[in-house]
């Protein structure tokens, strides 16, 4: 098979979802290499104007021009004061894989105007990212507006062609990781968080990205099985209401027996469960006749299928009158056979009240029958939960151990986009500035480095941008930090520790830093968040974190601003 044929097949089969990158033999196709990146992430995953600009650059003789671009955002999402940087690994894989296949070139020849010179397509076919240098902040770091997450240097045409793809790889990943981190802060460290959003995500790629970056941001697992396989994320799940409603009576049970875990003696789980339900109805002050026999049959059948992993949905009919009674009956029957149930999921109703009622029930059963572990059964809550819901439940002293969160998490309903931009700041060694009547859209020109300054208590005080030709700040030395655009805002800072945030990740066609595992990035998120003061991370009216520039950079920005701003004339 030729490369052309293989790449065409990749395009069709990957997009159709009939295969994944892991099903290819290494080296068979350049579109899908050993790093396992989705074949959808390729040079044609871009806006048309990137390619038309590339031709105009080429036609204008700018093939030898060198440029520097900054990728950054202007405002923290979700009305908060921090953001989590994610997506760097995918950006680096994209650089590693960057090339136009024969099928790409054939498509572009059909799509672009017929006036395009044939030599341009030869130029594109031979283009790689080997001459690009990429500086970046460590993935999983807390970041802030105006700070370039990526600094991309190299031939103008190639770094221009990278724009849209780098933005799409960073924007959603960072937004999603930030959203997940906010949920983790709201829930606290002891509560388990599960991502249940695949069915509500923006398509399959959005669903996979959501699962991946929810885990990065602090979630403990996902219901998404493919994400579990591809990214080694723990996969969790229970069952749906449809499983319960598929049974209407205990007479429908085709299998009723289960072997004792230790002795192997087979017992009738239905008989044991019915006996326990009669006893428990008295203890829990409920009427056995009000409990659904169909629900009981469903829970028995599920317990027989998963005796060591019995986790049941209890709100199909009525949590108090039916679900809890049936669950406890089946769980005690399992206990008779040497198994421990895991817990319940509640998917509707007053979650705070029902969780307290469930915990009260488990404690009562535990004390009555001297089964200590029963009091600690897991209570999972789902049902369209968002960040505000969790904070409200906290105020109500809920007894929930785990939240299953879907729609609001994966769609980032509070803010659907982060708004990263990619701006040229230098060409052929000459700084470039973009001006605007909206000061927030004015760019900071030139090649810059960024440093985080820490105080004596270990918390981050301020980030400072300096021109790359400047001396880095030093611990113990007083630094004047200035607001980039407001003259009166300035402060002296004497840091106890200085952290240089940039590393060179890609140069001369090679990765220069090892790519951390997803687990390592997740740990980085946690440790980076711990460097922020609590008032910066709080949900309501958080304190803004300060981003500053050096005196030299401040003067440089404003001198260039004056040089490029047109001078009006009154008449």
C-alpha positions in Angstrom: 0.0 0.0 0.0 1.4 3.4 -0.9 1.5 6.3 1.5 -1.2 8.1 -0.6 -3.6 5.2 -0.4 -2.9 4.6 3.3 -3.5 8.3 4.1 -6.8 8.4 2.1 -8.0 5.3 3.9 -7.0 6.9 7.3 -9.0 10.0 6.5 -12.1 8.1 5.7 -11.9 5.4 8.3 -10.9 7.6 11.3 -13.5 10.2 10.5 -16.2 7.4 10.2 -15.1 6.0 13.5 -14.5 2.5 12.2 -10.9 2.4 13.6 -8.8 4.2 16.2 -5.1 5.2 16.0 -4.2 2.2 18.1 -5.3 -0.2 15.4 -2.6 0.9 13.0 0.8 -0.7 12.8 3.6 1.8 13.6 5.0 3.3 10.4 2.2 2.2 8.1 0.8 5.7 7.8 2.3 9.0 8.5 -1.1 10.5 9.3 -1.4 8.2 12.4 1.9 7.7 14.1 3.0 5.9 17.2 2.0 8.8 19.5 -1.6 7.8 18.9 -3.1 11.2 18.1 -6.4 11.2 16.4 -6.2 11.4 12.6 -8.7 14.3 12.8 -6.0 16.5 14.1 -4.1 17.4 11.0 -3.0 20.4 8.9 -6.4 20.6 7.2 -8.1 21.0 10.5 -7.8 24.8 10.1 -9.5 27.8 8.7 -9.3 28.4 4.9 -7.8 31.9 5.4 -4.7 30.3 7.0 -3.9 28.6 3.7 -4.8 31.6 1.6 -2.6 33.8 3.7 0.2 31.2 3.4 -0.1 31.5 -0.4 -0.1 35.3 -0.3 3.0 35.2 2.0 4.7 32.7 -0.5 3.7 34.8 -3.5 5.1 37.9 -1.8 8.5 36.3 -1.3 8.2 36.1 2.5 9.2 32.4 2.5 12.4 33.4 4.5 10.7 35.6 7.1 10.8 34.5 10.7 8.0 35.3 13.2 7.0 35.0 16.8 3.4 34.4 17.9 1.9 34.4 21.4 -1.1 32.3 22.3 -3.0 33.7 25.3 -6.5 34.6 26.6 -7.8 37.9 27.8 -10.2 36.9 30.7 -10.6 34.0 33.1 -13.7 31.9 32.5 -16.7 31.2 34.7 -16.5 34.6 36.5 -13.4 33.2 38.3 -9.9 34.4 38.7 -7.8 31.4 37.5 -7.5 29.1 34.5 -5.9 25.7 34.1 -3.7 25.3 31.1 -4.3 22.1 29.2 -3.8 20.7 25.7 0.0 21.1 25.4 0.5 17.3 24.8 -1.8 17.4 21.8 -0.1 20.5 20.4 3.3 18.8 20.6 1.9 15.7 18.9 0.5 17.9 16.2 3.9 19.5 15.5 5.5 16.1 15.4 2.9 14.8 12.9 2.6 18.0 10.8 2.6 17.3 7.1 0.3 17.5 4.1 -0.5 14.2 2.5 -1.0 13.6 -1.2 -4.7 13.5 -0.6 -4.5 16.8 1.2 -2.7 18.4 -1.7 -5.2 16.9 -4.2 -8.1 18.4 -2.2 -6.5 21.8 -1.9 -5.9 21.9 -5.7 -9.6 21.3 -6.2 -10.6 23.8 -3.5 -8.3 26.8 -3.9 -8.6 29.2 -6.9 -7.1 27.8 -10.2 -4.7 30.8 -10.3 -2.6 29.2 -7.5 0.8 28.4 -8.9 1.7 24.7 -8.9 5.0 25.3 -7.1 3.1 26.4 -4.0 1.6 22.9 -3.6 5.1 21.4 -3.9 6.1 23.8 -1.1 3.2 22.7 1.1 3.9 19.0 0.4 7.4 19.4 1.8 6.5 21.5 4.7 7.1 20.3 8.3 7.3 21.8 11.7 11.0 21.0 12.2 12.1 24.6 12.0 9.5 25.7 14.7 10.5 26.3 18.3 7.8 26.1 20.9 8.1 27.6 24.4 5.3 26.7 26.8 4.1 26.8 30.4 3.9 23.3 32.0 0.6 21.6 31.3 -1.7 21.6 34.3 -0.4 24.9 35.6 -2.6 27.7 36.9 -2.4 30.5 34.4 -3.9 34.0 34.0 -4.9 36.5 31.4 -2.3 38.1 29.1 0.3 35.4 30.0 1.3 33.7 26.7 0.6 29.9 27.2 2.6 29.2 24.1 5.3 31.2 22.4 5.7 29.9 18.8 8.8 30.9 16.8 9.8 30.0 13.3 9.3 30.6 9.6 6.3 32.9 9.2 4.3 30.7 6.8 4.5 27.6 9.0 3.8 29.4 12.3 0.8 31.1 10.7 -0.5 27.7 9.4 -0.4 26.4 13.0 -2.7 29.0 14.4 -6.2 27.6 14.2 -5.2 24.0 15.2 -3.2 25.1 18.2 -6.1 27.3 19.3 -8.7 24.5 19.0 -6.3 22.1 20.9 -5.8 24.6 23.8 -9.1 26.5 24.1 -11.5 23.6 25.0 -8.9 21.6 26.9 -8.1 24.5 29.2 -11.8 25.5 29.6 -12.7 22.0 30.4 -9.9 21.4 32.9 -10.7 24.7 34.6 -14.4 23.8 34.8 -13.5 20.4 36.3 -11.1 22.1 38.8 -13.8 24.4 40.0 -16.1 21.5 40.6 -13.4 19.8 42.6 -12.9 23.0 44.7 -16.7 23.2 45.3 -17.0 19.5 46.2 -13.9 19.4 48.4 -11.1 16.8 48.4 -13.0 14.0 50.1 -15.9 13.8 47.6 -15.6 11.5 44.6 -16.4 13.2 41.2 -17.4 11.2 38.2 -17.9 12.5 34.7 -21.1 11.3 33.1 -21.4 13.6 30.2 -20.7 11.6 27.0 -24.4 11.5 25.9 -24.7 15.3 26.3 -21.3 16.3 24.8 -20.7 18.1 21.6 -20.2 15.0 19.5 -17.8 12.1 20.0 -14.6 14.2 19.8 -16.0 16.6 22.3 -17.1 13.7 24.6 -13.6 12.2 24.5 -11.9 15.5 25.2 -14.3 16.2 28.0 -13.5 12.9 29.7 -9.8 13.4 29.3 -9.7 17.0 30.7 -12.3 16.4 33.4 -9.8 13.8 34.7 -7.0 16.3 34.4 -9.0 18.9 36.3 -9.6 16.6 39.3 -12.4 14.2 38.5 -11.9 10.6 39.7 -13.4 8.7 36.8 -15.7 8.6 33.8 -18.5 6.6 32.4 -16.9 6.9 28.9 -15.5 3.5 28.1 -13.5 4.6 25.1 -11.9 7.3 27.1 -11.0 4.7 29.7 -9.2 2.6 27.1 -7.4 5.5 25.3 -6.4 7.5 28.3 -6.3 5.0 31.1 -8.9 6.8 33.1 -10.9 4.8 35.7 -14.3 3.8 34.3 -17.3 3.8 36.6 -21.1 3.2 36.2 -24.2 1.8 37.7 -27.4 1.1 35.7 -30.3 3.1 34.2 -33.9 3.5 35.2 -34.7 1.3 32.2 -33.1 -1.6 33.9 -35.5 -1.3 36.8 -38.6 -0.7 34.7 -37.7 -3.8 32.6 -39.0 -5.9 35.5 -42.6 -5.7 36.7 -42.6 -8.6 39.3 -40.4 -11.1 41.0 -42.0 -13.9 39.0 -40.0 -12.6 36.0 -36.7 -13.6 37.7 -35.2 -16.4 35.6 -32.1 -16.7 37.9 -32.7 -16.5 41.6 -29.7 -18.3 43.2 -26.2 -17.2 44.1 -23.3 -19.1 45.5 -21.8 -18.2 48.9 -18.6 -16.3 48.3 -16.6 -18.6 50.7 -18.4 -21.9 50.9 -19.8 -22.1 47.4 -23.2 -23.2 48.7 -26.0 -22.0 46.5 -28.8 -20.0 48.1 -32.0 -18.4 46.8 -31.3 -14.7 46.8 -35.0 -13.9 46.2 -36.1 -15.8 49.3 -33.4 -14.1 51.4 -34.3 -10.7 50.1 -38.0 -11.1 50.7 -37.3 -12.2 54.3 -35.1 -9.2 54.9 -37.6 -6.8 53.3 -40.2 -8.0 55.8 -37.9 -7.4 58.8 -36.6 -4.0 57.5 -40.1 -2.6 56.8 -40.7 -2.7 60.6 -37.3 -1.3 61.4 -37.5 1.5 58.9 -41.2 2.3 59.6 -42.3 1.7 56.0 -45.0 -0.5 54.5 -43.7 -3.5 52.6 -46.7 -3.5 50.3 -45.8 0.0 49.0 -42.4 -1.2 47.8 -42.2 -2.1 44.1 -41.8 -5.8 43.4 -40.5 -5.0 40.0 -37.8 -2.9 41.5 -36.9 -5.6 43.9 -36.6 -8.1 41.0 -34.4 -5.8 39.1 -32.1 -5.2 42.1 -31.9 -9.0 42.8 -31.0 -9.7 39.2 -28.4 -7.0 39.2 -26.9 -8.2 42.4 -26.7 -11.8 41.0 -24.8 -10.3 38.0 -22.5 -8.2 40.1 -22.5 -9.5 43.7 -19.2 -7.9 44.5 -20.1 -4.6 42.9 -23.7 -4.0 43.7 -24.5 -0.3 43.2 -28.2 0.4 42.7 -30.3 3.2 41.4 -33.1 3.8 44.0 -35.2 6.6 42.7 -37.1 4.9 39.9 -40.4 4.9 41.9 -39.9 6.4 45.4 -36.6 6.5 47.3 -38.1 6.4 50.8 -41.1 4.0 50.2 -39.5 1.6 47.8 -35.9 2.2 46.7 -34.1 2.2 50.1 -36.1 -0.7 51.4 -35.5 -2.9 48.4 -31.8 -2.0 48.2 -31.2 -2.7 51.9 -33.1 -6.0 51.7 -31.0 -7.2 48.7 -27.8 -5.9 50.3 -28.4 -7.8 53.5 -29.2 -10.9 51.5 -25.9 -10.5 49.7 -24.2 -10.0 53.1 -25.6 -13.4 54.2 -23.7 -14.9 51.2 -20.4 -13.2 52.1 -20.7 -10.1 49.8 -20.7 -6.4 50.5 -22.9 -4.0 48.5 -21.2 -0.8 47.4 -24.0 1.8 47.6 -26.8 3.7 45.8 -27.3 6.4 43.2 -30.1 9.0 43.5 -30.9 10.7 40.3 -33.9 13.0 41.2 -35.6 14.8 44.0 -34.3 16.7 47.0 -30.7 15.4 47.0 -29.7 16.9 50.3 -32.8 15.5 52.1 -32.7 12.1 50.4 -29.0 11.7 51.0 -29.5 12.3 54.7 -32.5 10.0 54.8 -30.4 7.3 53.1 -27.4 7.7 55.5 -29.8 7.6 58.4 -31.2 4.4 57.1 -27.8 2.8 56.6 -26.7 3.7 60.1 -29.9 2.3 61.6 -29.5 -1.0 59.8 -25.8 -1.1 60.6 -26.5 -0.7 64.4 -29.5 -3.0 64.5 -27.7 -5.9 62.8 -24.1 -5.1 63.9 -22.7 -4.6 60.4 -20.3 -1.7 60.7 -19.5 -1.3 57.0 -23.2 -0.9 56.1 -23.3 2.6 57.7 -20.6 3.7 55.2 -22.3 2.6 52.0 -21.6 5.1 49.1 -24.3 7.6 48.1 -23.9 8.9 44.6 -26.0 11.8 43.4 -26.6 12.8 39.8 -29.4 14.8 38.1 -28.1 17.8 36.2 -25.7 19.0 38.9 -23.7 22.2 38.5 -21.2 24.1 40.6 -23.9 26.1 42.4 -25.9 22.9 43.2 -22.9 21.5 45.0 -22.3 24.7 46.9 -26.0 24.7 47.9 -25.8 21.1 49.0 -22.8 21.8 51.1 -24.8 24.5 53.0 -27.5 21.9 53.6 -25.0 19.4 55.1 -25.7 16.7 52.5 -24.4 13.1 53.0 -23.4 12.5 49.5 -20.1 10.7 48.8 -19.9 11.1 45.1 -21.3 13.4 42.4 -22.0 12.1 38.9 -21.9 15.2 36.7 -22.7 15.4 33.0 -24.3 18.3 31.0 -23.1 21.3 32.9 -19.5 19.9 33.1 -18.9 18.8 29.5 -20.7 21.6 27.8 -19.3 24.3 30.1 -22.7 25.8 30.2 -21.7 28.8 32.2 -19.2 29.8 29.5 -18.9 27.9 26.3 -15.5 29.2 25.1 -12.2 30.4 26.7 -11.3 32.9 23.9 -7.6 32.2 23.4 -6.1 34.3 20.7 -2.9 33.9 18.6 -1.1 37.1 17.8 2.1 38.0 16.0 4.5 39.9 18.3 7.6 39.9 16.2 8.8 39.5 12.6 12.4 39.3 11.4 13.5 40.6 14.8 11.2 43.6 14.7 8.4 43.9 17.3 4.8 44.1 16.2 1.9 45.6 18.1 -1.9 45.5 17.3 -3.7 48.5 18.5 -7.4 48.9 19.3 -9.8 51.3 20.8 -10.6 48.4 23.2 -7.4 48.4 25.4 -8.0 44.7 26.2 -7.3 43.9 22.6 -3.9 45.7 22.4 -1.1 43.2 22.1 2.2 43.2 24.0 5.0 43.3 21.4 8.2 41.4 21.2 9.6 38.1 22.6 8.8 37.9 26.3 9.5 35.5 29.2 7.2 35.1 32.2 8.0 34.5 35.9 5.9 33.8 38.9 7.0 35.5 42.1 6.2 33.9 45.5 5.8 35.4 48.9 7.1 34.2 52.3 3.9 32.1 52.9 4.5 30.0 49.8 1.6 31.5 47.8 2.1 33.1 44.4 2.1 36.9 44.6 2.2 38.0 41.0 3.2 37.0 37.5 5.6 39.3 35.6 6.3 39.5 31.9 9.8 40.7 30.9 11.5 41.1 27.6 13.5 38.1 26.8 16.7 40.3 26.6 16.1 41.3 30.3 17.8 39.8 33.3 15.4 37.4 35.1 14.1 38.5 38.5 16.0 37.1 41.5 14.7 35.9 44.9 15.3 38.5 47.6 15.7 41.4 45.1 13.0 44.1 44.9 11.2 44.2 41.6 8.9 47.0 40.4 5.9 45.4 38.8 3.7 47.6 36.6 0.2 47.1 35.1 0.7 46.8 31.3 -1.7 49.6 30.4 -2.6 51.6 33.5 0.2 54.0 34.6 -0.9 54.4 38.2 -1.1 50.7 39.0 2.4 49.6 40.2 3.9 47.9 43.2 7.3 46.7 44.5 7.6 43.0 45.2 10.5 41.2 46.9 9.9 37.5 46.1 11.2 34.7 48.3 11.1 32.4 45.3 11.0 33.0 41.5 9.7 30.4 39.1 10.5 30.7 35.4 7.3 29.4 33.7 8.6 28.7 30.2 10.3 25.6 29.0 11.5 24.8 25.4 9.3 21.8 24.5 10.0 21.6 20.7 13.0 22.6 18.6 14.7 21.3 15.5 12.0 18.7 15.0 12.5 17.1 18.4 10.7 17.0 21.8 13.1 18.4 24.4 11.0 17.7 27.4 9.4 14.3 28.3 5.6 14.4 28.0 4.0 13.8 31.5 1.3 11.2 31.9 -2.3 12.2 32.4 -1.9 11.4 36.0 1.1 13.6 36.3 -0.7 16.5 34.7 -3.6 15.9 37.1 -1.2 16.1 40.0 0.3 19.3 38.6 -3.2 20.9 38.6 -3.6 20.0 42.3 -0.2 21.3 43.3 -0.4 24.4 41.2 -3.8 25.3 42.7 -2.4 25.0 46.2 0.0 27.9 45.4 -3.0 30.3 45.1 -4.6 32.0 48.1 -8.1 30.7 49.0 -9.7 34.1 48.2 -8.5 33.9 44.6 -10.1 30.4 44.2 -13.4 31.1 45.9 -16.7 31.0 44.0 -18.2 34.3 45.0 -16.3 37.6 44.3 -12.8 36.1 44.0 -9.8 38.3 44.4 -8.1 39.0 41.0 -4.6 37.6 40.7 -2.2 40.3 39.5 -0.4 40.0 36.1 2.3 42.7 35.6 5.1 43.7 33.2 8.6 45.0 34.0 9.5 48.6 33.7 11.4 48.0 30.5 8.6 46.1 28.9 6.1 48.8 30.0 8.1 51.5 28.3 8.7 49.3 25.3 4.9 48.7 24.8 4.0 52.4 25.2 6.8 53.7 23.0 5.7 51.3 20.2 2.0 52.2 20.8 2.8 55.9 20.3 4.9 55.2 17.2 2.1 53.2 15.5 -1.0 55.2 16.7 -2.2 57.7 14.1 -2.1 61.3 15.0 -5.4 63.2 14.5 -5.7 66.7 13.1 -8.3 69.2 14.2 -9.7 71.7 11.7 
